[in-house]
Amino acid sequence: MNRDWVLVIFAGILEMLWAVGLKHSSNWLAWTVTAILIYMSFVILIKATKSLPVSTVYAIFTGIGTAGTVVVEILVFGEAFNFTKVLLIILLISGVVGLKLVTTDTSNKEGAS
């Protein structure tokens, strides 16, 4: 896995954190941290798209954020556990992994900068 894919994963984790922050922020400090996380996730995402396909990167970014947010809500904040929800998360993750497996790295192609 190259550096750009690590950036996508990191941006997805930040997205998961700010999504949780949107729901649970209740004071100016929490809202400020949430805003910083939003900014950082998109800056990192944009950096990764310089050499990776935007469509795949964005799908993986949102998939990580979506699945991670649901898992955090269940494990940390006591959201009701639902087998159907978990099954759909597994389906989402398999789609994200499938996209990663079929996407070629354009930074290795001739003429890419």
PyMOL commands that set and color helices and strands:
alter all, ss='L'
color gray80, all
select helices_A, chain A and resi 3-24+28-48+54-75+83-102+106-108
alter helices_A, ss='H'
color red, helices_A
deselect
rebuild
show_as cartoon
